[in-house]
Amino acid sequence: MEVIHVKGGTYCIDLEEAYVPFYKINDRDIVLLDTGYIDDRDRLESVIEKHDFNLKGIITSHCHPDHIANNQYFKEKYNCIIAAPEFEAHLCSSFINLKSLCSSITLAEIKKQYWYMLFETDVYISDKQEGINFCGVDFKIVHIPGHSSAQICIITPDNVCYVADALVSYELLGYTKITYGYILTKDLKSKLKLLDLECDKYVVAHKGIYDEITKLTTDNIEFYKHSAVKIYESIKGRMTMEEIVKASSSSFGIKLSNIYKYDLVSRMLGSYVDYLNETGKIREVIDDGFRKYERNEECSVIA
């Protein structure tokens, strides 16, 4: 089923690896919540045109490639407007700004690999806003930074919460090796914040629809902590970040087959190393001119 009815005027487009929600303003006009990855373009277009939808606007939850890849394309094709978290919108306003998000690769490579991440934002959502009137519809906003710098939850008028990537589904937890968080300490706090929500339905981008998310949230947190323990246990003596990447990748069964995968895995693991460092489980030292990490044996492993 390519379109799933969630509740009232809230629906999801079922893509191969994600749900892209939308809200029906009326029989034709819709607001998309994110626009998927670049490979999702044809399928999204097909649904829009098959149902004769008029795409009025896009609300972006956060600016990762699998959530914004078709923003600018749809804006130009359907003459729609785009709302996005202010800080992340600025990141995607130019390749130079985007370089700060992808600091480990060159500007030339960013232009080659991530050309589709640039888009023009019409409505900026500040980190103080708790709601937005967009295309004549009132959406509630919940700020959940951590997975990205300024990710938001979007609650439709049907009291359906799109949690984006604040959580992953049980399906994904069942086969994924590690999940990403930009700043894990913030992400864990944001996950706990979800427990205070009282919505009728919850849509997880990757990839589920739930009546309640208490257990899912707890299990996501435990998955994070389990991953952190595995990385902690891969640190033997004093190790550089590159040594930790190699050892941890082996522990998770991840093959570093090319420079792009290495860069992605390195960023993912780096967030866990930062978390271990911030929580006192490991410490940084300078050893013969190299920055290295070692276990802090005085501190217990993650509870």
Backbone as CSV, one residue per row, in Angstrom:
resi,resn,N_x,N_y,N_z,CA_x,CA_y,CA_z,C_x,C_y,C_z
1,MET,0.856,-1.196,0.000,0.000,0.000,0.000,0.889,1.242,0.000
2,GLU,0.777,2.062,-1.045,1.680,3.205,-1.172,1.293,4.378,-0.277
3,VAL,-0.020,4.515,0.043,-0.483,5.567,0.943,-1.194,4.918,2.125
4,ILE,-0.751,5.252,3.335,-1.318,4.689,4.563,-2.073,5.788,5.300
5,HIS,-3.318,5.517,5.650,-4.095,6.470,6.430,-3.737,6.308,7.903
6,VAL,-3.294,7.374,8.533,-2.904,7.324,9.944,-4.073,7.735,10.832
7,LYS,-4.569,8.956,10.612,-5.732,9.445,11.356,-6.192,10.761,10.748
8,GLY,-7.503,10.915,10.596,-8.035,12.170,10.086,-7.447,12.531,8.741
9,GLY,-6.809,13.692,8.679,-6.180,14.134,7.443,-4.704,13.816,7.354
10,THR,-4.202,12.981,8.260,-2.778,12.633,8.289,-2.553,11.272,7.647
11,TYR,-1.628,11.251,6.702,-1.316,10.043,5.938,0.199,9.866,5.863
12,CYS,0.628,8.693,5.378,2.044,8.434,5.103,2.194,7.843,3.710
13,ILE,3.247,8.254,3.029,3.649,7.598,1.791,4.679,6.540,2.155
14,ASP,4.415,5.315,1.766,5.263,4.185,2.116,6.376,4.038,1.087
15,LEU,7.577,4.407,1.490,8.751,4.253,0.636,9.503,2.989,1.053
16,GLU,10.532,2.657,0.334,11.243,1.403,0.593,11.834,1.355,1.989
17,GLU,12.419,2.460,2.443,13.099,2.458,3.735,12.556,3.501,4.697
18,ALA,11.469,4.155,4.353,10.971,5.231,5.215,9.501,5.506,4.954
19,TYR,8.883,6.181,5.913,7.568,6.779,5.739,7.739,8.283,5.584
20,VAL,7.081,8.862,4.601,7.017,10.313,4.458,5.569,10.729,4.729
21,PRO,5.315,11.373,5.871,3.941,11.767,6.191,3.495,12.974,5.360
22,PHE,2.184,13.111,5.229,1.624,14.342,4.680,0.274,14.618,5.332
23,TYR,-0.094,15.888,5.313,-1.377,16.311,5.882,-2.237,16.876,4.774
24,LYS,-3.474,16.374,4.670,-4.418,16.842,3.660,-5.189,18.040,4.204
25,ILE,-4.958,19.194,3.580,-5.679,20.407,3.959,-7.127,20.302,3.492
26,ASN,-7.283,19.755,2.312,-8.606,19.486,1.738,-8.441,18.317,0.765
27,ASP,-9.366,18.129,-0.134,-9.302,16.967,-1.026,-8.066,16.963,-1.921
28,ARG,-7.499,18.139,-2.219,-6.366,18.209,-3.144,-5.079,18.732,-2.499
29,ASP,-5.190,19.762,-1.661,-4.000,20.438,-1.145,-3.367,19.640,-0.001
30,ILE,-2.044,19.473,-0.074,-1.341,18.723,0.971,-0.083,19.456,1.412
31,VAL,0.361,19.111,2.621,1.661,19.538,3.148,2.480,18.282,3.426
32,LEU,3.645,18.189,2.811,4.559,17.071,3.061,5.405,17.357,4.295
33,LEU,5.657,16.324,5.079,6.598,16.414,6.192,7.834,15.635,5.783
34,ASP,8.844,16.369,5.280,10.069,15.827,4.679,9.809,15.341,3.250
35,THR,10.910,15.100,2.533,10.781,14.696,1.122,11.656,13.501,0.754
36,GLY,12.148,12.775,1.768,12.854,11.540,1.475,14.232,11.722,0.867
37,TYR,14.750,10.597,0.374,16.087,10.559,-0.232,15.966,10.774,-1.743
38,ILE,17.079,10.996,-2.395,17.067,11.294,-3.829,16.444,10.157,-4.635
39,ASP,16.664,8.902,-4.206,16.100,7.752,-4.926,14.596,7.620,-4.730
40,ASP,14.033,8.390,-3.806,12.593,8.335,-3.548,11.798,9.275,-4.444
41,ARG,12.478,10.071,-5.239,11.812,11.140,-5.990,10.694,10.614,-6.897
42,ASP,10.997,9.613,-7.710,10.005,9.109,-8.667,8.765,8.573,-7.961
43,ARG,8.970,7.878,-6.852,7.840,7.293,-6.136,6.977,8.377,-5.497
44,LEU,7.607,9.391,-4.930,6.858,10.489,-4.332,6.071,11.255,-5.398
45,GLU,6.737,11.526,-6.502,6.055,12.217,-7.603,4.873,11.416,-8.111
46,SER,5.064,10.109,-8.217,4.004,9.231,-8.712,2.768,9.305,-7.825
47,VAL,2.984,9.302,-6.496,1.855,9.379,-5.566,1.155,10.728,-5.691
48,ILE,1.932,11.807,-5.750,1.359,13.149,-5.858,0.503,13.271,-7.114
49,GLU,1.024,12.760,-8.221,0.321,12.926,-9.492,-0.830,11.927,-9.646
50,LYS,-0.653,10.724,-9.138,-1.714,9.713,-9.219,-2.966,10.169,-8.482
51,HIS,-2.778,10.832,-7.341,-3.910,11.273,-6.523,-4.310,12.721,-6.814
52,ASP,-3.652,13.304,-7.813,-3.949,14.682,-8.207,-3.822,15.643,-7.021
53,PHE,-2.784,15.430,-6.219,-2.533,16.305,-5.087,-1.898,17.615,-5.553
54,ASN,-2.165,18.660,-4.829,-1.525,19.955,-5.040,-0.601,20.197,-3.852
55,LEU,0.698,20.073,-4.062,1.666,20.224,-2.974,1.824,21.701,-2.640
56,LYS,1.257,22.094,-1.493,1.295,23.496,-1.089,2.560,23.842,-0.328
57,GLY,3.091,22.876,0.457,4.253,23.191,1.264,4.942,21.959,1.804
58,ILE,6.144,22.172,2.309,6.977,21.123,2.907,7.470,21.630,4.258
59,ILE,7.261,20.843,5.309,7.884,21.142,6.605,9.005,20.131,6.809
60,THR,10.209,20.624,6.997,11.393,19.784,7.146,11.659,19.516,8.626
61,SER,11.809,18.243,8.978,12.086,17.893,10.376,13.547,18.129,10.734
62,HIS,14.443,17.810,9.812,15.874,18.045,10.002,16.570,17.846,8.670
63,CYS,17.776,18.371,8.573,18.434,18.456,7.266,19.470,17.363,7.051
64,HIS,19.019,16.112,7.083,19.849,14.983,6.674,19.460,14.565,5.259
65,PRO,20.392,13.982,4.513,20.148,13.692,3.088,18.889,12.882,2.806
66,ASP,18.513,11.981,3.710,17.347,11.131,3.459,16.032,11.788,3.851
67,HIS,16.087,13.081,4.202,14.869,13.799,4.585,14.636,15.061,3.764
68,ILE,15.655,15.533,3.050,15.520,16.816,2.332,15.923,16.742,0.867
69,ALA,16.219,15.550,0.368,16.839,15.431,-0.956,15.984,16.013,-2.079
70,ASN,14.670,16.060,-1.882,13.791,16.535,-2.952,13.142,17.878,-2.643
71,ASN,13.637,18.543,-1.601,13.057,19.831,-1.222,13.061,20.842,-2.368
72,GLN,14.246,21.117,-2.894,14.360,22.165,-3.917,13.677,21.748,-5.212
73,TYR,13.788,20.475,-5.548,13.149,19.978,-6.775,11.636,20.174,-6.710
74,PHE,11.026,19.796,-5.590,9.581,19.953,-5.444,9.185,21.424,-5.368
75,LYS,10.014,22.211,-4.723,9.730,23.655,-4.638,9.631,24.265,-6.034
76,GLU,10.574,23.889,-6.890,10.596,24.439,-8.241,9.492,23.839,-9.112
77,LYS,9.224,22.540,-8.952,8.223,21.889,-9.805,6.805,22.278,-9.424
78,TYR,6.513,22.326,-8.117,5.135,22.549,-7.667,4.899,23.952,-7.112
79,ASN,5.934,24.777,-7.136,5.829,26.144,-6.639,5.323,26.175,-5.198
80,CYS,5.847,25.250,-4.382,5.435,25.166,-2.979,6.424,25.927,-2.097
81,ILE,6.061,26.121,-0.847,6.937,26.802,0.096,7.526,25.778,1.075
82,ILE,8.646,26.160,1.685,9.367,25.253,2.580,9.586,25.924,3.930
83,ALA,9.272,25.175,4.993,9.603,25.586,6.359,10.644,24.619,6.904
84,ALA,11.584,25.130,7.689,12.649,24.279,8.221,13.211,24.896,9.498
85,PRO,13.783,24.058,10.383,14.468,24.593,11.562,15.531,25.601,11.135
86,GLU,15.551,26.739,11.779,16.342,27.874,11.310,17.816,27.547,11.120
87,PHE,18.453,26.967,12.148,19.888,26.728,12.065,20.228,25.774,10.926
88,GLU,19.471,24.688,10.826,19.775,23.693,9.794,19.435,24.218,8.402
89,ALA,18.421,25.062,8.307,18.093,25.672,7.021,19.259,26.497,6.497
90,HIS,19.929,27.221,7.399,21.088,28.007,6.980,22.234,27.103,6.530
91,LEU,22.383,25.957,7.171,23.428,25.015,6.752,23.237,24.591,5.304
92,CYS,21.981,24.451,4.900,21.675,23.959,3.554,21.400,25.080,2.570
93,SER,21.843,26.278,2.901,21.634,27.418,2.004,22.795,27.619,1.036
94,SER,23.941,26.981,1.310,25.099,27.093,0.409,26.041,25.927,0.660
95,PHE,26.871,25.637,-0.325,27.835,24.542,-0.173,28.870,24.867,0.904
96,ILE,29.234,26.148,1.023,30.208,26.527,2.048,29.630,26.273,3.438
97,ASN,28.364,26.630,3.642,27.732,26.338,4.927,27.625,24.841,5.161
98,LEU,27.314,24.110,4.105,27.167,22.660,4.221,28.495,22.002,4.601
99,LYS,29.594,22.649,4.252,30.919,22.110,4.585,31.088,21.951,6.092
100,SER,30.435,22.810,6.878,30.555,22.699,8.336,29.859,21.442,8.850
101,LEU,28.906,20.933,8.085,28.225,19.695,8.457,29.017,18.475,8.009
102,CYS,29.804,18.646,6.962,30.593,17.533,6.388,32.055,17.935,6.363
103,SER,32.593,18.237,7.526,33.918,18.850,7.605,35.052,17.937,7.161
104,SER,34.820,16.628,7.145,35.913,15.709,6.836,36.094,15.462,5.339
105,ILE,35.207,16.015,4.503,35.389,15.866,3.060,35.518,17.237,2.414
106,THR,36.093,17.279,1.222,36.402,18.547,0.568,35.138,19.210,0.020
107,LEU,35.247,20.495,-0.217,34.136,21.240,-0.802,33.759,20.672,-2.166
108,ALA,34.775,20.298,-2.945,34.505,19.719,-4.265,33.705,18.422,-4.150
109,GLU,34.042,17.590,-3.173,33.325,16.335,-2.979,31.895,16.576,-2.483
110,ILE,31.722,17.606,-1.661,30.376,17.953,-1.197,29.505,18.335,-2.389
111,LYS,30.040,19.145,-3.284,29.278,19.551,-4.471,28.944,18.346,-5.345
112,LYS,29.835,17.382,-5.381,29.635,16.186,-6.207,28.653,15.215,-5.562
113,GLN,28.786,14.992,-4.262,28.011,13.955,-3.585,26.685,14.449,-3.009
114,TYR,26.657,15.725,-2.583,25.489,16.218,-1.853,24.863,17.441,-2.512
115,TRP,24.911,17.509,-3.826,24.372,18.650,-4.568,22.889,18.883,-4.282
116,TYR,22.166,17.811,-3.962,20.713,17.884,-3.772,20.322,18.401,-2.384
117,MET,21.277,18.642,-1.512,20.950,19.071,-0.148,20.684,20.569,-0.021
118,LEU,20.988,21.345,-1.053,20.726,22.779,-0.985,19.264,23.069,-1.312
119,PHE,18.654,23.948,-0.536,17.282,24.368,-0.831,17.036,25.752,-0.246
120,GLU,16.027,26.418,-0.790,15.647,27.755,-0.344,14.514,27.635,0.671
121,THR,14.726,28.173,1.837,13.716,28.138,2.892,12.880,29.415,2.878
122,ASP,11.574,29.246,2.999,10.657,30.383,3.035,10.264,30.760,4.457
123,VAL,10.127,29.755,5.325,9.699,29.975,6.700,10.702,29.322,7.643
124,TYR,11.355,30.136,8.469,12.344,29.632,9.414,11.682,29.351,10.766
125,ILE,11.924,28.154,11.313,11.366,27.763,12.596,12.451,27.940,13.652
126,SER,12.251,28.899,14.554,13.266,29.160,15.580,13.185,28.103,16.676
127,ASP,14.242,28.030,17.476,14.268,27.030,18.555,13.377,27.423,19.723
128,LYS,12.694,28.575,19.618,11.761,29.011,20.665,10.311,28.736,20.280
129,GLN,10.062,28.445,19.033,8.692,28.263,18.556,8.104,26.935,19.010
130,GLU,6.858,26.984,19.435,6.142,25.772,19.822,5.038,25.426,18.836
131,GLY,4.943,26.228,17.782,3.939,25.961,16.763,4.179,26.816,15.542
132,ILE,3.491,26.459,14.458,3.629,27.197,13.214,2.319,27.120,12.448
133,ASN,1.856,28.269,11.945,0.732,28.271,11.030,1.323,28.237,9.625
134,PHE,1.114,27.144,8.953,1.786,26.901,7.675,0.739,26.474,6.653
135,CYS,0.649,27.211,5.590,-0.365,26.964,4.549,-1.773,26.991,5.150
136,GLY,-1.948,27.843,6.166,-3.243,27.984,6.787,-3.591,26.921,7.803
137,VAL,-2.618,26.080,8.148,-2.840,24.974,9.085,-1.927,25.147,10.297
138,ASP,-2.468,24.895,11.496,-1.675,24.991,12.719,-1.021,23.647,13.033
139,PHE,0.314,23.641,13.035,1.092,22.469,13.435,1.832,22.800,14.730
140,LYS,1.853,21.862,15.665,2.658,22.021,16.871,4.089,21.563,16.587
141,ILE,5.042,22.211,17.249,6.463,21.897,17.076,7.059,21.501,18.427
142,VAL,7.790,20.390,18.445,8.528,19.962,19.637,10.000,19.859,19.242
143,HIS,10.849,20.572,19.964,12.283,20.597,19.621,12.995,19.414,20.275
144,ILE,13.664,18.630,19.450,14.322,17.406,19.915,15.739,17.317,19.336
145,PRO,16.630,18.253,19.671,17.992,18.220,19.133,18.754,16.999,19.638
146,GLY,19.736,16.600,18.871,20.584,15.466,19.272,20.905,14.576,18.101
147,HIS,19.875,14.046,17.453,20.116,13.285,16.222,20.734,14.199,15.176
148,SER,20.235,15.412,15.123,20.856,16.501,14.370,20.863,17.714,15.283
149,SER,21.393,18.808,14.803,21.559,19.963,15.682,20.245,20.620,16.075
150,ALA,19.211,20.492,15.227,17.970,21.220,15.516,16.728,20.446,15.059
151,GLN,16.761,19.139,15.159,15.625,18.331,14.712,14.350,18.708,15.480
152,ILE,13.212,18.609,14.780,11.925,18.882,15.403,10.962,17.717,15.185
153,CYS,10.028,17.551,16.138,8.833,16.740,15.939,7.745,17.670,15.418
154,ILE,6.897,17.137,14.558,5.792,17.912,14.002,4.496,17.201,14.363
155,ILE,3.582,17.913,15.026,2.300,17.335,15.436,1.198,17.955,14.579
156,THR,0.492,17.108,13.849,-0.560,17.585,12.954,-1.819,17.937,13.743
157,PRO,-2.787,18.614,13.103,-4.051,18.927,13.798,-4.815,17.688,14.267
158,ASP,-4.460,16.513,13.769,-5.099,15.264,14.210,-4.447,14.689,15.458
159,ASN,-3.511,15.441,16.056,-2.740,14.976,17.205,-1.895,13.748,16.858
160,VAL,-1.407,13.735,15.627,-0.458,12.717,15.170,0.936,13.338,15.199
161,CYS,1.862,12.673,15.876,3.223,13.205,16.016,4.175,12.494,15.065
162,TYR,4.803,13.269,14.220,5.881,12.757,13.371,7.184,12.968,14.128
163,VAL,7.757,11.883,14.654,8.965,12.004,15.479,10.240,12.010,14.644
164,ALA,10.082,11.864,13.315,11.233,11.866,12.399,12.243,10.800,12.813
165,ASP,13.498,11.198,13.090,14.542,10.234,13.445,14.884,10.247,14.932
166,ALA,14.003,10.821,15.747,14.243,10.783,17.189,14.211,9.350,17.702
167,LEU,13.451,8.490,17.004,13.392,7.066,17.307,13.531,6.282,16.010
168,VAL,13.921,5.019,16.135,13.840,4.103,15.005,12.893,2.971,15.396
169,SER,12.311,2.350,14.400,11.294,1.330,14.645,11.924,0.025,15.130
170,TYR,11.067,-0.872,15.613,11.546,-2.191,16.028,12.119,-2.960,14.848
171,GLU,11.538,-2.752,13.675,12.064,-3.415,12.476,13.522,-3.048,12.257
172,LEU,13.823,-1.759,12.367,15.198,-1.305,12.164,16.109,-1.746,13.302
173,LEU,15.604,-1.676,14.527,16.401,-2.133,15.664,16.780,-3.602,15.522
174,GLY,15.951,-4.345,14.795,16.184,-5.775,14.643,17.348,-6.119,13.744
175,TYR,17.703,-5.201,12.822,18.782,-5.561,11.900,19.912,-4.531,11.798
176,THR,19.699,-3.309,12.296,20.757,-2.313,12.178,21.906,-2.611,13.139
177,LYS,23.102,-2.203,12.759,24.274,-2.463,13.593,24.548,-1.329,14.573
178,ILE,24.242,-0.118,14.144,24.458,1.035,15.010,23.588,2.170,14.487
179,THR,23.077,3.003,15.384,22.272,4.151,14.970,23.047,5.439,15.202
180,TYR,22.674,6.475,14.450,23.426,7.717,14.466,22.815,8.743,15.413
181,GLY,23.686,9.454,16.102,23.295,10.622,16.873,24.397,11.664,16.752
182,TYR,24.040,12.890,16.472,25.025,13.961,16.329,25.683,14.266,17.672
183,ILE,24.854,14.472,18.697,25.341,14.651,20.066,24.499,13.739,20.946
184,LEU,25.073,12.642,21.397,24.295,11.607,22.068,23.705,12.084,23.395
185,THR,24.431,12.911,24.131,23.888,13.387,25.408,22.598,14.170,25.185
186,LYS,22.571,14.991,24.129,21.363,15.748,23.792,20.285,14.819,23.253
187,ASP,20.687,13.872,22.430,19.718,12.962,21.821,19.002,12.124,22.879
188,LEU,19.744,11.659,23.867,19.130,10.868,24.937,18.125,11.707,25.732
189,LYS,18.449,12.970,25.990,17.512,13.858,26.685,16.257,14.093,25.841
190,SER,16.436,14.233,24.539,15.289,14.442,23.654,14.400,13.205,23.598
191,LYS,15.017,12.030,23.630,14.221,10.800,23.658,13.349,10.750,24.913
192,LEU,13.913,11.134,26.038,13.136,11.165,27.278,12.010,12.199,27.197
193,LYS,12.251,13.275,26.482,11.238,14.316,26.298,10.012,13.772,25.566
194,LEU,10.229,12.799,24.697,9.120,12.199,23.947,8.116,11.519,24.881
195,LEU,8.590,11.067,26.033,7.716,10.364,26.974,6.636,11.278,27.557
196,ASP,6.833,12.583,27.452,5.849,13.532,27.977,4.740,13.843,26.969
197,LEU,4.913,13.394,25.734,3.909,13.680,24.709,2.668,12.816,24.926
198,GLU,1.538,13.380,24.594,0.269,12.646,24.704,-0.469,12.727,23.371
199,CYS,0.102,12.069,22.376,-0.478,12.092,21.039,-1.263,10.805,20.788
200,ASP,-2.121,10.854,19.789,-2.960,9.698,19.476,-2.237,8.671,18.609
201,LYS,-1.326,9.161,17.777,-0.516,8.286,16.922,0.880,8.888,16.801
202,TYR,1.855,8.013,16.544,3.239,8.446,16.358,3.784,7.807,15.091
203,VAL,4.382,8.626,14.237,4.993,8.138,12.999,6.503,8.244,13.124
204,VAL,7.170,7.119,12.965,8.634,7.050,12.991,9.108,6.956,11.543
205,ALA,10.016,7.831,11.158,10.444,7.871,9.751,10.959,6.519,9.281
206,HIS,11.768,5.866,10.113,12.379,4.581,9.734,11.950,3.497,10.730
207,LYS,10.861,2.903,10.698,9.749,3.005,9.793,8.606,2.342,10.511
208,GLY,7.787,3.132,11.210,6.699,2.540,11.962,5.635,3.547,12.336
209,ILE,4.441,3.028,12.644,3.324,3.829,13.128,2.838,3.182,14.423
210,TYR,2.761,3.955,15.507,2.485,3.398,16.834,1.402,4.200,17.534
211,ASP,0.642,3.499,18.401,-0.346,4.156,19.254,0.306,4.788,20.477
212,GLU,1.404,4.184,20.932,2.185,4.751,22.043,3.638,4.324,21.894
213,ILE,4.534,5.095,22.491,5.964,4.901,22.215,6.801,4.766,23.481
214,THR,6.190,4.493,24.611,6.960,4.410,25.858,8.013,3.310,25.781
215,LYS,7.593,2.101,25.432,8.550,0.989,25.372,9.541,1.181,24.227
216,LEU,9.062,1.676,23.092,9.960,1.905,21.960,11.046,2.910,22.331
217,THR,10.668,3.955,23.044,11.648,4.964,23.471,12.679,4.342,24.402
218,THR,12.227,3.580,25.375,13.134,2.911,26.315,14.075,1.957,25.590
219,ASP,13.549,1.225,24.632,14.372,0.271,23.889,15.380,0.975,22.982
220,ASN,14.998,2.129,22.426,15.948,2.924,21.643,17.100,3.405,22.515
221,ILE,16.787,3.854,23.724,17.824,4.320,24.645,18.765,3.178,25.012
222,GLU,18.202,2.003,25.280,19.031,0.844,25.624,19.910,0.417,24.459
223,PHE,19.392,0.546,23.248,20.184,0.212,22.061,21.388,1.140,21.949
224,TYR,21.166,2.425,22.187,22.251,3.405,22.207,23.330,2.997,23.220
225,LYS,22.872,2.701,24.422,23.815,2.391,25.493,24.581,1.097,25.206
226,HIS,23.904,0.125,24.618,24.570,-1.128,24.241,25.661,-0.859,23.211
227,SER,25.373,0.012,22.251,26.379,0.373,21.242,27.565,1.073,21.887
228,ALA,27.283,1.963,22.834,28.362,2.683,23.526,29.261,1.711,24.286
229,VAL,28.664,0.692,24.905,29.448,-0.310,25.632,30.368,-1.067,24.678
230,LYS,29.850,-1.433,23.502,30.674,-2.163,22.526,31.876,-1.334,22.084
231,ILE,31.655,-0.031,21.903,32.759,0.841,21.501,33.742,1.001,22.651
232,TYR,33.229,1.160,23.852,34.084,1.242,25.050,34.963,-0.004,25.154
233,GLU,34.379,-1.165,24.941,35.125,-2.421,25.069,36.138,-2.624,23.956
234,SER,35.970,-1.914,22.844,36.934,-2.033,21.742,38.190,-1.199,21.980
235,ILE,38.151,-0.320,22.984,39.307,0.530,23.288,40.252,-0.236,24.205
236,LYS,41.400,-0.587,23.678,42.419,-1.340,24.411,43.651,-0.463,24.591
237,GLY,43.962,-0.142,25.814,45.097,0.747,26.053,44.788,2.136,25.527
238,ARG,45.803,2.784,24.951,45.616,4.104,24.359,45.465,3.954,22.844
239,MET,44.401,4.540,22.286,44.128,4.389,20.859,43.757,5.731,20.240
240,THR,44.218,5.946,19.005,43.785,7.113,18.245,42.350,6.889,17.764
241,MET,41.731,7.949,17.276,40.359,7.817,16.758,40.330,6.852,15.580
242,GLU,41.319,6.903,14.730,41.335,5.986,13.576,41.465,4.538,14.034
243,GLU,42.222,4.305,15.083,42.330,2.948,15.620,41.010,2.485,16.228
244,ILE,40.307,3.409,16.871,38.997,3.072,17.437,38.005,2.762,16.321
245,VAL,38.045,3.548,15.249,37.155,3.292,14.109,37.402,1.897,13.547
246,LYS,38.654,1.544,13.380,38.986,0.225,12.834,38.531,-0.891,13.771
247,ALA,38.834,-0.757,15.058,38.493,-1.807,16.023,36.981,-1.916,16.209
248,SER,36.294,-0.778,16.317,34.847,-0.794,16.536,34.108,-1.298,15.303
249,SER,34.565,-0.909,14.123,33.939,-1.398,12.891,34.018,-2.911,12.821
250,SER,35.154,-3.452,13.209,35.308,-4.909,13.242,34.362,-5.535,14.254
251,SER,34.215,-4.891,15.413,33.333,-5.404,16.460,31.875,-5.419,16.012
252,PHE,31.465,-4.402,15.244,30.087,-4.320,14.754,29.879,-5.095,13.449
253,GLY,30.956,-5.594,12.869,30.839,-6.311,11.598,30.592,-5.391,10.425
254,ILE,31.152,-4.171,10.491,30.986,-3.186,9.418,32.246,-3.178,8.550
255,LYS,32.066,-3.341,7.240,33.197,-3.296,6.309,33.379,-1.878,5.787
256,LEU,34.575,-1.359,5.947,34.885,-0.004,5.483,35.437,-0.107,4.067
257,SER,34.524,-0.196,3.101,34.901,-0.553,1.732,35.298,0.625,0.859
258,ASN,34.918,1.843,1.251,35.293,3.016,0.455,35.361,4.236,1.367
259,ILE,35.863,5.323,0.827,36.119,6.508,1.634,34.818,7.118,2.153
260,TYR,33.719,7.011,1.381,32.451,7.600,1.811,31.860,6.822,2.979
261,LYS,31.966,5.506,2.919,31.479,4.704,4.035,32.361,4.912,5.254
262,TYR,33.660,5.018,5.032,34.567,5.280,6.157,34.201,6.597,6.831
263,ASP,33.942,7.628,6.014,33.595,8.941,6.562,32.304,8.867,7.359
264,LEU,31.301,8.160,6.843,30.022,8.027,7.531,30.178,7.285,8.857
265,VAL,30.871,6.145,8.819,31.052,5.336,10.021,31.898,6.084,11.042
266,SER,32.900,6.798,10.566,33.759,7.572,11.457,32.958,8.644,12.197
267,ARG,32.031,9.328,11.479,31.187,10.343,12.120,30.267,9.694,13.152
268,MET,29.711,8.536,12.802,28.812,7.847,13.727,29.552,7.434,14.994
269,LEU,30.696,6.799,14.820,31.462,6.330,15.971,32.017,7.495,16.779
270,GLY,32.378,8.577,16.081,32.907,9.753,16.769,31.923,10.324,17.774
271,SER,30.619,10.257,17.454,29.602,10.745,18.381,29.557,9.902,19.648
272,TYR,29.755,8.593,19.509,29.774,7.710,20.679,31.032,7.934,21.513
273,VAL,32.148,8.162,20.838,33.390,8.454,21.562,33.240,9.759,22.339
274,ASP,32.625,10.760,21.726,32.349,12.016,22.435,31.476,11.763,23.664
275,TYR,30.459,10.922,23.489,29.554,10.594,24.597,30.311,9.909,25.735
276,LEU,31.154,8.943,25.402,31.946,8.249,26.418,32.882,9.216,27.128
277,ASN,33.423,10.170,26.364,34.325,11.164,26.933,33.555,12.127,27.846
278,GLU,32.408,12.614,27.376,31.618,13.565,28.155,31.098,12.954,29.457
279,THR,30.822,11.669,29.430,30.276,11.002,30.622,31.366,10.397,31.504
280,GLY,32.633,10.654,31.145,33.743,10.243,31.993,34.155,8.785,31.877
281,LYS,33.606,8.066,30.884,33.949,6.648,30.732,35.333,6.467,30.109
282,ILE,35.712,7.423,29.268,37.058,7.419,28.707,37.646,8.820,28.885
283,ARG,38.925,8.967,28.606,39.552,10.284,28.680,40.535,10.445,27.535
284,GLU,40.795,11.697,27.202,41.742,12.025,26.143,43.123,12.240,26.734
285,VAL,44.132,11.809,25.990,45.523,12.050,26.376,46.313,12.388,25.115
286,ILE,47.445,13.046,25.300,48.391,13.252,24.208,49.536,12.276,24.424
287,ASP,49.755,11.437,23.432,50.765,10.389,23.524,51.676,10.472,22.310
288,ASP,52.920,10.934,22.526,53.897,11.047,21.450,53.365,11.880,20.280
289,GLY,52.678,12.960,20.615,52.177,13.861,19.588,50.838,13.460,18.992
290,PHE,50.238,12.374,19.449,48.944,11.920,18.943,47.868,12.094,20.011
291,ARG,46.698,12.530,19.593,45.549,12.515,20.507,45.032,11.083,20.583
292,LYS,44.961,10.563,21.799,44.485,9.197,21.986,43.438,9.154,23.091
293,TYR,42.741,8.035,23.122,41.698,7.825,24.122,42.006,6.555,24.898
294,GLU,41.706,6.582,26.183,41.865,5.396,27.006,40.703,5.292,27.979
295,ARG,40.457,4.093,28.445,39.382,3.901,29.413,39.715,4.603,30.724
296,ASN,38.682,5.137,31.338,38.821,5.678,32.686,38.362,4.581,33.645
297,GLU,39.306,3.827,34.161,38.977,2.661,34.975,38.305,3.039,36.287
298,GLU,38.430,4.319,36.671,37.797,4.765,37.911,36.285,4.965,37.750
299,CYS,35.838,4.969,36.507,34.426,5.222,36.238,33.772,3.936,35.747
300,SER,32.599,3.627,36.257,31.917,2.396,35.864,31.444,2.468,34.422
301,VAL,31.251,1.308,33.822,30.746,1.240,32.463,29.309,1.757,32.448
302,ILE,28.827,2.086,31.242,27.503,2.669,31.095,26.451,1.820,31.777
303,ALA,25.610,2.487,32.594,24.541,1.761,33.312,23.389,1.460,32.377
